[in-house]
Amino acid sequence: PGPEPRRRRLGRGGLIGLATGTLALAAALTLLWTGSPGGGGLPDGWEVREEPRFRMNIAVPEGYTRSVEDVREGDDPHVLYTSPDGIYVIEVWLRPAEPGSALQAAGAQLGDFEDRTGLYDEVEGDFWEAEFQEGEAAEMSVTTLTDPEEPRTQRMALFYGVEEDEAMWRVQVVMPGEEGQARAHGEELYADVIDNLELDVADAT
């Protein structure tokens, strides 16, 4: 069995807002995954980008700028699509699958945020089981505050792994973390990205 959901609250924060957003997202994804990926059609003003290195086709809004980062020595490269105003970032990692489920990977990622005590003043997050491409998946939502004088940042991510294929994808959208229209737009962006995501798992045996 996967780990129990972990929550952390440091100081005052938007725990109620996080719970509300989580419930709203869960409801949206329940509708989202009743069909196949992309079943709702591509949103207006979006385009599909082929990413053979990351074994996927990903739909993003037109005008988003693509870049690839090899962040730290020993870390896996990831592809980023950044909105023209720099407010929203879509990130994807493709990593070798480690023993354990997608739920465990989501829990470990949340734990990594919680352990960065020297970087974040506040960390509030949760993770839960999900389903994607008729397979087991997991999701994580985490809101961080780096500086009390700066706004919060929210990250929403899908984890999907194929053990036989030795592959684990993490698809994440970074958005403003304060309650309001900007965050609501980010959550809608995340849902549309996942809805139209196509992963290549044809090599699985």
ZAZADO-16281 format. One record per residue: z, y, x of N, C-alpha, C, CB in turn. Coordinates in steps of 0.05 Angstrom, whole numbers, plus 32768, in hexadecimal, padded with zeros to 4 digits. Glycine has a CB too. Layout:
<<Z, Y, X>, <Z, Y, X>, <Z, Y, X>, <Z, Y, X>>;
...
This chain:
<<8000, 7FE8, 8011>, <8000, 8000, 8000>, <8000, 8019, 8011>, <8018, 8000, 7FED>>;
<<7FF4, 802E, 8007>, <7FF3, 8047, 8016>, <800E, 8055, 8015>, <7FDE, 8059, 800A>>;
<<8011, 806A, 8026>, <802A, 8079, 8027>, <802F, 8088, 800D>, <802A, 808C, 803F>>;
<<8049, 808E, 8008>, <8050, 809E, 7FF1>, <8046, 80BA, 7FF5>, <806E, 809D, 7FEC>>;
<<803F, 80C8, 7FE0>, <8036, 80E4, 7FE3>, <804C, 80F5, 7FF1>, <8030, 80F1, 7FC8>>;
<<8043, 8106, 8004>, <8056, 8117, 8013>, <8052, 8133, 800A>, <8051, 8113, 8031>>;
<<8068, 8141, 8005>, <8067, 815D, 7FFE>, <807A, 816C, 8011>, <806E, 8162, 7FE0>>;
<<8072, 8184, 8017>, <8084, 8194, 8028>, <8083, 81B1, 801F>, <807C, 8192, 8046>>;
<<809A, 81BC, 801D>, <809C, 81D9, 8016>, <80AD, 81E7, 802A>, <80A7, 81DD, 7FF9>>;
<<80A2, 81FA, 8038>, <80B0, 820A, 804B>, <80B1, 8227, 8041>, <80A3, 8208, 8068>>;
<<80C8, 8230, 8039>, <80CB, 824A, 802E>, <80C0, 824B, 8012>, <80BD, 825F, 8040>>;
<<80BC, 8264, 8008>, <80B1, 8267, 7FED>, <8093, 8263, 7FEE>, <80B8, 8283, 7FE2>>;
<<8088, 8258, 7FD9>, <806B, 8253, 7FD9>, <8061, 824D, 7FBD>, <8064, 823D, 7FEC>>;
<<8048, 8244, 7FBC>, <803C, 823F, 7FA2>, <803B, 8222, 7F9B>, <8020, 8249, 7FA3>>;
<<8052, 8214, 7F9B>, <8053, 81F8, 7F95>, <8049, 81F3, 7F78>, <806F, 81EC, 7F98>>;
<<8051, 8205, 7F66>, <8048, 8202, 7F4A>, <802A, 8206, 7F48>, <8057, 8216, 7F37>>;
<<8021, 8219, 7F57>, <8004, 821E, 7F57>, <7FF5, 8206, 7F63>, <7FFE, 8237, 7F67>>;
<<8000, 81FA, 7F78>, <7FF3, 81E3, 7F84>, <7FF2, 81CC, 7F70>, <8002, 81DB, 7F9D>>;
<<8008, 81C7, 7F62>, <8009, 81B1, 7F4F>, <7FF5, 81B6, 7F39>, <8025, 81AE, 7F43>>;
<<7FF3, 81CF, 7F2F>, <7FE0, 81D6, 7F1A>, <7FC4, 81D1, 7F24>, <7FE4, 81F3, 7F11>>;
<<7FBE, 81DB, 7F3C>, <7FA3, 81D7, 7F47>, <7F9D, 81BA, 7F4B>, <7FA0, 81E6, 7F61>>;
<<7FB0, 81AA, 7F54>, <7FAC, 818D, 7F58>, <7FA5, 817F, 7F3E>, <7FC5, 8180, 7F65>>;
<<7FB4, 8186, 7F28>, <7FAF, 817A, 7F0E>, <7F93, 8182, 7F04>, <7FC4, 8182, 7EFA>>;
<<7F8C, 819B, 7F08>, <7F72, 81A4, 7EFF>, <7F5C, 8196, 7F0F>, <7F6F, 81C2, 7F02>>;
<<7F60, 8193, 7F29>, <7F4C, 8185, 7F39>, <7F4A, 8168, 7F31>, <7F53, 8188, 7F57>>;
<<7F61, 815B, 7F2C>, <7F60, 813F, 7F25>, <7F51, 813B, 7F0B>, <7F7D, 8134, 7F22>>;
<<7F55, 814E, 7EF8>, <7F46, 814C, 7EDF>, <7F28, 8150, 7EE3>, <7F51, 8161, 7ECB>>;
<<7F21, 8163, 7EF5>, <7F05, 8167, 7EFA>, <7EF8, 814F, 7F07>, <7F01, 8180, 7F0B>>;
<<7F07, 8143, 7F1A>, <7EFB, 812C, 7F29>, <7EFA, 8114, 7F17>, <7F0C, 8127, 7F41>>;
<<7F0C, 8111, 7F04>, <7F0A, 80FB, 7EF1>, <7EEF, 80FC, 7EE3>, <7F21, 80FC, 7EDD>>;
<<7EE6, 8114, 7EDB>, <7ECC, 8117, 7ECF>, <7EB6, 8113, 7EE3>, <7EC9, 8132, 7EC1>>;
<<7EBB, 811D, 7EFB>, <7EA7, 811E, 7F10>, <7E9E, 8102, 7F18>, <7EB2, 812C, 7F28>>;
<<7EB1, 80EF, 7F1B>, <7EAB, 80D5, 7F26>, <7EA6, 80C0, 7F11>, <7EC1, 80CC, 7F37>>;
<<7EA1, 80C8, 7EF8>, <7E99, 80B4, 7EE4>, <7E7C, 80AC, 7EE8>, <7E9D, 80BF, 7EC8>>;
<<7E6D, 80BD, 7EF7>, <7E51, 80B6, 7EFD>, <7E4E, 80B3, 7F1B>, <7E3E, 80CC, 7EF2>>;
<<7E34, 80B2, 7F23>, <7E2F, 80B0, 7F3F>, <7E2E, 80CB, 7F4C>, <7E14, 80A2, 7F44>>;
<<7E31, 80CD, 7F67>, <7E30, 80E6, 7F75>, <7E17, 80F5, 7F6E>, <7E33, 80E3, 7F93>>;
<<7E19, 810F, 7F68>, <7E02, 811F, 7F62>, <7DF9, 811C, 7F45>, <7DEC, 8119, 7F74>>;
<<7E08, 810D, 7F35>, <7DFF, 8107, 7F1A>, <7DFD, 8120, 7F09>, <7E11, 80F4, 7F0D>>;
<<7E0D, 8135, 7F0F>, <7E0C, 814D, 7F00>, <7DF6, 8160, 7F07>, <7E26, 815C, 7F03>>;
<<7DE6, 815A, 7F1C>, <7DD0, 816B, 7F24>, <7DDA, 8180, 7F38>, <7DC4, 8178, 7F0C>>;
<<7DC8, 8189, 7F48>, <7DCE, 819D, 7F5D>, <7DD3, 81B8, 7F50>, <7DB8, 819E, 7F72>>;
<<7DE9, 81C5, 7F57>, <7DEE, 81E0, 7F4C>, <7DD8, 81F4, 7F54>, <7E0A, 81EB, 7F56>>;
<<7DD4, 8208, 7F43>, <7DC0, 821C, 7F49>, <7DC7, 822A, 7F64>, <7DBE, 8231, 7F33>>;
<<7DB2, 822F, 7F74>, <7DB7, 823C, 7F8D>, <7DC2, 822B, 7FA3>, <7DC9, 8253, 7F89>>;
<<7DC1, 8210, 7FA0>, <7DCA, 81FD, 7FB4>, <7DB2, 81EF, 7FC0>, <7DDE, 81E9, 7FA9>>;
<<7DB7, 81E4, 7FD8>, <7DA2, 81D4, 7FE6>, <7DAF, 81BC, 7FF3>, <7D93, 81E5, 7FFA>>;
<<7D9F, 81A7, 7FF7>, <7DA9, 818F, 8004>, <7DA2, 8190, 8022>, <7D9D, 8175, 7FF7>>;
<<7DB6, 818B, 8032>, <7DB2, 818A, 804F>, <7DB5, 816D, 8059>, <7DC6, 819D, 805E>>;
<<7DA2, 8164, 8068>, <7DA4, 8149, 8073>, <7DB4, 814A, 808E>, <7D88, 813C, 8078>>;
<<7DC7, 8138, 8090>, <7DD8, 8137, 80A8>, <7DD8, 811A, 80B3>, <7DF5, 8141, 80A2>>;
<<7DC3, 8111, 80C0>, <7DC2, 80F6, 80CA>, <7DD9, 80EF, 80DD>, <7DA8, 80F0, 80D7>>;
<<7DE1, 8103, 80EE>, <7DF7, 80FD, 8101>, <7E11, 80F6, 80F2>, <7DFB, 8116, 8113>>;
<<7E14, 8103, 80DB>, <7E2C, 80FE, 80CB>, <7E27, 80EB, 80B4>, <7E38, 8118, 80C1>>;
<<7E0F, 80DF, 80B4>, <7E07, 80CB, 80A0>, <7E0D, 80D4, 8084>, <7E16, 80B1, 80A6>>;
<<7E00, 80EA, 807D>, <7E04, 80F4, 8062>, <7DEE, 8108, 805B>, <7E20, 8101, 805F>>;
<<7DEB, 810D, 8041>, <7DDD, 8124, 8037>, <7DF2, 8135, 8028>, <7DC5, 811C, 8024>>;
<<7DF4, 814E, 802E>, <7E09, 815F, 8022>, <7DFC, 8177, 8016>, <7E1E, 8167, 8038>>;
<<7E04, 817E, 7FFE>, <7DFA, 8195, 7FF0>, <7E0D, 81AD, 7FF5>, <7DF7, 8190, 7FD1>>;
<<7E01, 81C4, 7FFB>, <7E11, 81DC, 8000>, <7E02, 81F4, 7FF4>, <7E14, 81E0, 801F>>;
<<7E11, 8209, 7FEE>, <7E03, 8221, 7FE4>, <7DEF, 822C, 7FF8>, <7E18, 8236, 7FDC>>;
<<7DD9, 8237, 7FEE>, <7DC6, 8243, 8000>, <7DD3, 825B, 800F>, <7DAD, 824D, 7FF0>>;
<<7DCC, 825E, 8028>, <7DD7, 8274, 8038>, <7DEE, 826C, 8049>, <7DDF, 828A, 8026>>;
<<7DFA, 8254, 8045>, <7E10, 824B, 8056>, <7E05, 8244, 8072>, <7E1E, 8232, 8049>>;
<<7E13, 824C, 8086>, <7E0B, 8248, 80A2>, <7E16, 822E, 80AD>, <7E13, 8260, 80B3>>;
<<7E04, 821E, 80B9>, <7E0C, 8205, 80C5>, <7E14, 8208, 80E2>, <7DF6, 81F0, 80C2>>;
<<7E29, 81F9, 80EA>, <7E30, 81F8, 8106>, <7E3E, 81DD, 810B>, <7E43, 820F, 810F>>;
<<7E3E, 81D4, 8124>, <7E4C, 81BB, 812B>, <7E5F, 81C1, 8141>, <7E37, 81A5, 8134>>;
<<7E78, 81B8, 813E>, <7E8D, 81BD, 8152>, <7E97, 81A2, 815E>, <7EA4, 81CD, 8145>>;
<<7E98, 81A2, 8178>, <7EA6, 818D, 8186>, <7EC0, 819A, 818F>, <7E95, 8181, 819F>>;
<<7ED5, 8197, 817F>, <7EEC, 81A8, 8180>, <7EFC, 81A4, 819A>, <7EFE, 81A4, 8169>>;
<<7F09, 818E, 819C>, <7F1B, 8189, 81B3>, <7F12, 816F, 81C1>, <7F39, 8188, 81AB>>;
<<7F19, 816C, 81DA>, <7F13, 8154, 81E8>, <7F20, 813C, 81D9>, <7F1D, 8155, 8205>>;
<<7F10, 8128, 81D4>, <7F1A, 8111, 81C6>, <7F18, 8113, 81A8>, <7F36, 810C, 81CD>>;
<<7F13, 812B, 819D>, <7F10, 812E, 8180>, <7EF3, 8129, 8178>, <7F19, 814B, 8178>>;
<<7EF0, 8123, 815F>, <7ED5, 811D, 8155>, <7EC7, 8137, 814D>, <7ED6, 810A, 813D>>;
<<7EAD, 8138, 8152>, <7E9D, 8150, 8149>, <7E9D, 8152, 812B>, <7E81, 814F, 8154>>;
<<7E99, 816A, 8121>, <7E96, 816D, 8104>, <7E83, 8183, 80FE>, <7EB2, 8173, 80F7>>;
<<7E76, 8181, 80E7>, <7E62, 8195, 80DF>, <7E6F, 81A8, 80CB>, <7E49, 8187, 80D2>>;
<<7E68, 81C2, 80CD>, <7E73, 81D6, 80BC>, <7E5D, 81E6, 80AE>, <7E85, 81EA, 80CC>>;
<<7E61, 81ED, 8095>, <7E50, 81FF, 8087>, <7E61, 8216, 807D>, <7E41, 81F1, 806E>>;
<<7E5B, 822E, 8087>, <7E6C, 8246, 8082>, <7E5D, 8259, 806F>, <7E73, 8253, 809C>>;
<<7E6B, 8263, 805B>, <7E5F, 8277, 8049>, <7E58, 8290, 8058>, <7E73, 827C, 8031>>;
<<7E45, 82A0, 804E>, <7E3D, 82B8, 805B>, <7E54, 82CC, 8060>, <7E27, 82C6, 804B>>;
<<7E68, 82CC, 804E>, <7E7E, 82DE, 8052>, <7E95, 82D2, 8063>, <7E89, 82E7, 8038>>;
<<7E91, 82B9, 806B>, <7EA5, 82AB, 807B>, <7EBE, 82A2, 806C>, <7EAD, 82BD, 8091>>;
<<7EBF, 82A5, 8052>, <7ED7, 829E, 8043>, <7EDA, 8280, 803E>, <7ED7, 82AD, 8028>>;
<<7EC3, 8273, 803B>, <7EC4, 8256, 8034>, <7EB6, 8246, 804A>, <7EB6, 8251, 8019>>;
<<7EC2, 822F, 8051>, <7EB7, 821E, 8066>, <7EB7, 8201, 805B>, <7EC6, 8220, 8081>>;
<<7EA0, 81F4, 805C>, <7E9E, 81D8, 8056>, <7E9D, 81C9, 8070>, <7E84, 81D1, 8044>>;
<<7EAF, 81B5, 8074>, <7EB0, 81A7, 808D>, <7EAE, 8189, 8088>, <7ECB, 81AD, 809C>>;
<<7EA1, 817A, 809A>, <7E9F, 815D, 8098>, <7EA3, 8151, 80B3>, <7E83, 8155, 808C>>;
<<7EB5, 813C, 80B3>, <7EB8, 812B, 80CA>, <7EAF, 810F, 80C3>, <7ED6, 812B, 80D3>>;
<<7EA4, 8101, 80D7>, <7E9E, 80E5, 80D5>, <7EAB, 80D7, 80ED>, <7E7F, 80DE, 80D3>>;
<<7EBF, 80C7, 80E7>, <7ECF, 80BB, 80FD>, <7ECF, 809D, 80FA>, <7EEC, 80C6, 80FC>>;
<<7ED3, 808F, 8110>, <7ED6, 8072, 810F>, <7EEE, 806C, 80FD>, <7EDA, 8066, 812B>>;
<<7EEB, 8059, 80EB>, <7F01, 8052, 80D9>, <7F17, 8044, 80E8>, <7EF7, 8040, 80C2>>;
<<7F30, 804D, 80E4>, <7F47, 8040, 80F0>, <7F53, 802D, 80DB>, <7F5C, 8055, 80FA>>;
<<7F64, 801B, 80E4>, <7F71, 8009, 80D0>, <7F80, 801A, 80BB>, <7F85, 7FF6, 80DE>>;
<<7F7D, 8012, 80A2>, <7F8B, 8021, 808D>, <7F77, 802C, 8079>, <7F9B, 8038, 8098>>;
<<7F81, 8036, 8063>, <7F71, 803F, 804D>, <7F6B, 805D, 804F>, <7F7E, 8039, 8033>>;
<<7F59, 8066, 803D>, <7F53, 8083, 803C>, <7F6D, 8092, 8034>, <7F3D, 8088, 8028>>;
<<7F7D, 8086, 8024>, <7F96, 8093, 801C>, <7FA8, 8097, 8034>, <7FA5, 8082, 8006>>;
<<7FAA, 8083, 8045>, <7FBA, 8086, 805E>, <7FAE, 809C, 8070>, <7FBC, 806C, 806D>>;
<<7F93, 809E, 8071>, <7F87, 80B2, 8081>, <7F8D, 80CE, 8076>, <7F68, 80AE, 8082>>;
<<7F8D, 80D1, 805C>, <7F94, 80EB, 8050>, <7FB1, 80F2, 8055>, <7F8F, 80EA, 8031>>;
<<7FC3, 80DE, 8053>, <7FDF, 80E3, 8058>, <7FE3, 80EB, 8075>, <7FEF, 80CB, 8052>>;
<<7FD5, 80DE, 8088>, <7FD8, 80E4, 80A4>, <7FCE, 8100, 80AA>, <7FC9, 80D0, 80B5>>;
<<7FB8, 8108, 809C>, <7FAE, 8123, 80A0>, <7FC1, 8139, 8096>, <7F93, 8126, 8093>>;
<<7FCD, 8133, 807F>, <7FE1, 8146, 8075>, <7FF9, 8147, 8088>, <7FEA, 813E, 8059>>;
<<8001, 8130, 8092>, <8017, 8130, 80A6>, <8011, 8140, 80BF>, <801D, 8114, 80AD>>;
<<7FF7, 8140, 80C7>, <7FEF, 814F, 80DE>, <7FF3, 816D, 80D9>, <7FD2, 8149, 80E5>>;
<<7FEC, 8176, 80C1>, <7FF1, 8192, 80BA>, <800E, 8198, 80BA>, <7FE5, 8199, 809E>>;
<<801E, 8187, 80AF>, <803B, 818B, 80AE>, <8048, 818C, 80C9>, <8048, 8176, 809D>>;
<<803D, 817D, 80DC>, <8048, 817B, 80F7>, <8042, 8194, 8108>, <803F, 8162, 8105>>;
<<802F, 81A4, 80FF>, <8027, 81BB, 810F>, <803A, 81D3, 810A>, <800A, 81C4, 8109>>;
<<8053, 81CE, 8110>, <8068, 81E3, 810A>, <8064, 81FC, 811A>, <8083, 81D7, 8110>>;
<<8057, 81FA, 8131>, <8052, 8212, 8141>, <803B, 8223, 8138>, <804E, 820B, 815E>>;
<<802B, 8218, 8125>, <8013, 8226, 811B>, <8017, 8231, 80FF>, <7FFC, 8213, 811B>>;
<<8024, 8222, 80EE>, <8026, 822A, 80D2>, <8043, 8231, 80CA>, <801C, 8214, 80BF>>;
<<8047, 8247, 80BC>, <8061, 824E, 80B2>, <8067, 823E, 8098>, <8063, 826C, 80AC>>;
<<8053, 8237, 8089>, <8056, 8228, 8070>, <8040, 8213, 806E>, <8057, 823B, 8058>>;
<<8048, 81FC, 8064>, <8035, 81E7, 805E>, <803D, 81DA, 8044>, <8033, 81D1, 8075>>;
<<802B, 81DB, 8030>, <802F, 81CE, 8017>, <8017, 81BC, 8010>, <8034, 81E3, 8000>>;
<<801C, 81A3, 800B>, <8005, 8192, 8006>, <800C, 8178, 7FF8>, <7FF8, 818B, 8020>>;
<<7FF7, 816A, 7FF1>, <7FFA, 8150, 7FE3>, <7FE0, 8140, 7FE8>, <8000, 8154, 7FC5>>;
<<7FE1, 8126, 7FE4>, <7FC9, 8115, 7FE5>, <7FCC, 80FF, 7FD1>, <7FC5, 810A, 8001>>;
<<7FB5, 80F4, 7FC8>, <7FB6, 80E0, 7FB2>, <7F9D, 80CF, 7FB4>, <7FB7, 80EE, 7F97>>;
<<7F9E, 80B8, 7FA6>, <7F87, 80A6, 7FA5>, <7F70, 80B2, 7F94>, <7F90, 808B, 7F99>>;
<<7F58, 80AB, 7F9C>, <7F40, 80B4, 7F8D>, <7F2B, 809E, 7F8F>, <7F35, 80CF, 7F99>>;
<<7F14, 80A3, 7F84>, <7EFE, 8090, 7F84>, <7EE4, 809F, 7F8B>, <7EFB, 8081, 7F6A>>;
<<7ED4, 8093, 7F9C>, <7EBA, 80A0, 7FA3>, <7EA6, 808A, 7FA8>, <7EBD, 80B3, 7FBB>>;
<<7E8E, 808D, 7F9E>, <7E78, 807A, 7FA1>, <7E82, 805D, 7F9B>, <7E6D, 807B, 7FBE>>;
<<7E92, 805B, 7F86>, <7E9D, 8042, 7F7C>, <7EAF, 8035, 7F91>, <7E86, 802F, 7F75>>;
<<7EBA, 8044, 7FA3>, <7ECC, 803A, 7FB7>, <7EE6, 804A, 7FB8>, <7EBF, 803A, 7FD3>>;
<<7EFA, 803E, 7FC5>, <7F14, 804C, 7FC8>, <7F11, 8064, 7FDA>, <7F29, 8038, 7FD2>>;
<<7F1E, 8079, 7FD1>, <7F1E, 8092, 7FE1>, <7F39, 809F, 7FDD>, <7F07, 80A5, 7FD8>>;
<<7F3C, 80B6, 7FE9>, <7F55, 80C6, 7FE6>, <7F4E, 80E3, 7FE9>, <7F6A, 80BD, 7FFB>>;
<<7F60, 80F4, 7FDE>, <7F5C, 8111, 7FE1>, <7F76, 811D, 7FEB>, <7F54, 811D, 7FC6>>;
<<7F73, 8134, 7FF7>, <7F89, 8143, 8001>, <7F85, 8161, 7FFA>, <7F8C, 8140, 8020>>;
<<7F9B, 816E, 7FF3>, <7F9A, 818B, 7FEF>, <7FB2, 8196, 7FFE>, <7F9C, 8193, 7FD0>>;
<<7FAD, 81A9, 800F>, <7FC3, 81B5, 801F>, <7FBE, 81D3, 8021>, <7FC4, 81A8, 803B>>;
<<7FD4, 81E2, 801D>, <7FD3, 81FF, 8020>, <7FE5, 8207, 8037>, <7FDD, 820D, 8005>>;
<<7FDA, 8217, 8049>, <7FE9, 821F, 8061>, <7FEC, 823D, 8063>, <7FDC, 8214, 807A>>;
<<8001, 8246, 8070>, <8006, 8262, 8075>, <800B, 8264, 8093>, <801D, 826E, 8064>>;
<<7FFA, 8272, 80A1>, <7FFC, 8275, 80BE>, <800F, 828C, 80C5>, <7FE1, 8279, 80CB>>;
<<800C, 82A2, 80B6>, <801C, 82BA, 80BC>, <8024, 82C6, 80A1>, <800B, 82CF, 80CD>>;
<<803E, 82CE, 809E>, <8046, 82D9, 8085>, <8037, 82F2, 807D>, <8063, 82E0, 8086>>;
<<802A, 82FF, 8090>, <801B, 8317, 808A>, <7FFE, 8311, 8082>, <801B, 832A, 80A2>>;
<<7FF6, 82F7, 8084>, <7FDB, 82EF, 807E>, <7FDA, 82DE, 8065>, <7FCE, 82E0, 8096>>;
<<7FC3, 82DC, 8057>, <7FC2, 82CB, 803F>, <7FC2, 82AE, 8046>, <7FA8, 82D2, 802F>>;
<<7FC8, 829E, 8032>, <7FC8, 8281, 8035>, <7FAC, 8276, 8036>, <7FD8, 8273, 801F>>;
<<7FA9, 825E, 8042>, <7F90, 8250, 8043>, <7F94, 8234, 8035>, <7F86, 824C, 8060>>;
<<7F81, 822D, 8025>, <7F81, 8213, 8018>, <7F6B, 8201, 8022>, <7F80, 8216, 7FF9>>;
<<7F71, 81E8, 8026>, <7F5D, 81D4, 802D>, <7F5D, 81BD, 8019>, <7F61, 81CA, 804B>>;
<<7F46, 81B5, 8010>, <7F44, 819E, 7FFE>, <7F31, 818B, 800B>, <7F3A, 81A7, 7FE1>>;
<<7F38, 8171, 800C>, <7F28, 815E, 801B>, <7F26, 8143, 800D>, <7F33, 815A, 8037>>;
<<7F0F, 8136, 8010>, <7F0B, 811B, 8007>, <7F09, 8109, 8020>, <7EF1, 8119, 7FF7>>;
<<7F17, 80F2, 801F>, <7F16, 80DE, 8034>, <7F09, 80C5, 8029>, <7F33, 80D8, 803F>>;
<<7EF4, 80BB, 8036>, <7EE7, 80A3, 802D>, <7EDF, 8092, 8045>, <7ECD, 80AB, 801C>>;
<<7EE8, 8079, 8045>, <7EE3, 8068, 805B>, <7ED7, 804D, 8053>, <7EFD, 8063, 806A>>;
<<7EC8, 8042, 8065>, <7EBC, 8027, 8061>, <7EC5, 8017, 8079>, <7E9D, 8028, 805E>>;
<<7ED8, 8005, 8075>, <7EE4, 7FF6, 808B>, <7ECF, 7FE5, 8099>, <7EFA, 7FE4, 8081>>;
<<7EBD, 7FD8, 808A>, <7EA9, 7FC7, 8096>, <7E95, 7FD7, 80A6>, <7E9A, 7FB7, 8081>>;
<<7E92, 7FF0, 809F>, <7E7F, 8002, 80AC>, <7E8C, 8012, 80C2>, <7E73, 8015, 8098>>;
<<7EA6, 800F, 80C5>, <7EB6, 801D, 80DA>, <7EB0, 803B, 80D8>, <7EAF, 8012, 80F6>>;
<<7EB2, 8046, 80C0>, <7EAC, 8062, 80BC>, <7EC0, 806E, 80A9>, <7E8F, 8067, 80B2>>;
<<7EC9, 8087, 80AF>, <7EDB, 8096, 809D>, <7ED1, 80B2, 809C>, <7EF9, 8094, 80A6>>;
<<7EC9, 80BB, 8084>, <7EC1, 80D7, 8080>, <7ED8, 80E8, 8076>, <7EA9, 80D8, 806C>>;
<<7ED9, 8100, 807F>, <7EEC, 8114, 8074>, <7EDB, 812D, 806D>, <7F03, 811B, 8088>>;
<<7EDA, 8133, 8053>, <7ECA, 814A, 804A>, <7EDD, 815F, 803F>, <7EB5, 8141, 8034>>;
<<7EDE, 8176, 804B>, <7EF3, 818A, 8046>, <7EE7, 81A5, 8040>, <7F06, 818C, 805E>>;
<<7EF3, 81B3, 802D>, <7EEB, 81CF, 8028>, <7F03, 81E1, 802D>, <7EE1, 81D2, 800A>>;
<<7EFF, 81F5, 803D>, <7F14, 8209, 8044>, <7F0F, 8221, 8033>, <7F14, 8210, 8062>>;
<<7F25, 822C, 8026>, <7F22, 8242, 8013>, <7F3C, 8253, 8014>, <7F1D, 8237, 7FF7>>;
<<7F3B, 826A, 8007>, <7F54, 827A, 8004>, <7F69, 826A, 7FF5>, <7F4E, 8294, 7FF6>>;
<<7F82, 826C, 7FFD>, <7F98, 825D, 7FF1>, <7FA8, 826B, 7FDC>, <7FAA, 8254, 8006>>;
<<7FA4, 8285, 7FDA>, <7FB2, 8294, 7FC5>, <7FA6, 828F, 7FAA>, <7FB3, 82B2, 7FCC>>;
<<7FB6, 828F, 7F95>, <7FAC, 828B, 7F7A>, <7F99, 82A2, 7F73>, <7FC4, 828A, 7F66>>;
<<7F83, 829B, 7F65>, <7F71, 82B0, 7F5D>, <7F54, 82A5, 7F5D>, <7F72, 82C7, 7F70>>;
<<7F41, 82B7, 7F59>, <7F25, 82B0, 7F56>, <7F1A, 82A3, 7F6F>, <7F15, 82C9, 7F4E>>;
<<7F21, 82AD, 7F86>, <7F16, 82A3, 7F9F>, <7F1E, 8286, 7FA3>, <7F20, 82B4, 7FB7>>;
<<7F37, 827F, 7F9D>, <7F3F, 8263, 7F9F>, <7F32, 8252, 7F8A>, <7F5E, 8261, 7F9D>>;
<<7F30, 825C, 7F72>, <7F23, 824D, 7F5C>, <7F06, 8247, 7F64>, <7F25, 825C, 7F42>>;
<<7EF8, 825A, 7F70>, <7EDD, 8256, 7F78>, <7EDC, 8240, 7F8E>, <7ED0, 8270, 7F83>>;
<<7EEF, 8240, 7FA0>, <7EF0, 822C, 7FB5>, <7EF4, 8210, 7FAA>, <7F06, 8232, 7FC9>>;
<<7F05, 820D, 7F96>, <7F0A, 81F3, 7F8A>, <7EF0, 81E9, 7F7B>, <7F21, 81F5, 7F76>>;
<<7EE2, 81FC, 7F6F>, <7EC9, 81F5, 7F62>, <7EB4, 81ED, 7F77>, <7EBE, 820C, 7F51>>;
<<7EB4, 81FB, 7F8D>, <7EA2, 81F5, 7FA3>, <7EA7, 81D9, 7FAD>, <7EA5, 8209, 7FBA>>;
<<7EC0, 81D2, 7FB1>, <7EC8, 81B7, 7FBA>, <7EBE, 81A2, 7FA7>, <7EE6, 81B5, 7FBD>>;
<<7EC2, 81A6, 7F8D>, <7EBA, 8192, 7F79>, <7E9B, 818E, 7F79>, <7EC3, 819B, 7F5D>>;
<<7E8C, 81A4, 7F7D>, <7E6F, 81A2, 7F7D>, <7E66, 8194, 7F97>, <7E63, 81BE, 7F7B>>;
<<7E73, 8199, 7FAE>, <7E6C, 818C, 7FC7>, <7E6F, 816E, 7FC4>, <7E7D, 8197, 7FDE>>;
<<7E86, 8165, 7FB9>, <7E8C, 8149, 7FB6>, <7E79, 813C, 7FA2>, <7EA9, 8144, 7FAE>>;
<<7E73, 814A, 7F8D>, <7E62, 8140, 7F77>, <7E46, 8139, 7F82>, <7E60, 8154, 7F60>>;
<<7E3C, 8149, 7F95>, <7E21, 8145, 7F9F>, <7E20, 8139, 7FBB>, <7E13, 8160, 7F9F>>;
<<7E36, 812F, 7FC4>, <7E37, 8123, 7FDF>, <7E2B, 8107, 7FDF>, <7E53, 8122, 7FEA>>;
<<7E1A, 8101, 7FF2>, <7E0E, 80E6, 7FF5>, <7E14, 80DC, 8011>, <7DF0, 80E6, 7FEF>>;
<<7E23, 80C6, 8013>, <7E2A, 80BB, 802D>, <7E19, 80A2, 8032>, <7E48, 80B4, 802E>>;
<<7E12, 809E, 804B>, <7E02, 8087, 8053>, <7E14, 8071, 805C>, <7DED, 808F, 8068>>;
<<7E18, 805D, 804B>, <7E29, 8046, 8053>, <7E18, 802D, 8053>, <7E40, 8043, 803F>>;
<<7DFD, 8031, 8057>, <7DEB, 801A, 8056>, <7DEF, 8007, 806C>, <7DCE, 8024, 8056>>;
<<7DFC, 8010, 8082>, <7DFF, 7FFE, 8099>, <7E17, 7FEC, 8096>, <7E03, 800F, 80B2>>;
<<7E27, 7FF0, 8080>, <7E3E, 7FDF, 807C>, <7E35, 7FC2, 8076>, <7E50, 7FE9, 8065>>;
<<7E44, 7FAF, 8081>, <7E3D, 7F93, 807C>, <7E54, 7F84, 806F>, <7E36, 7F85, 8097>>;
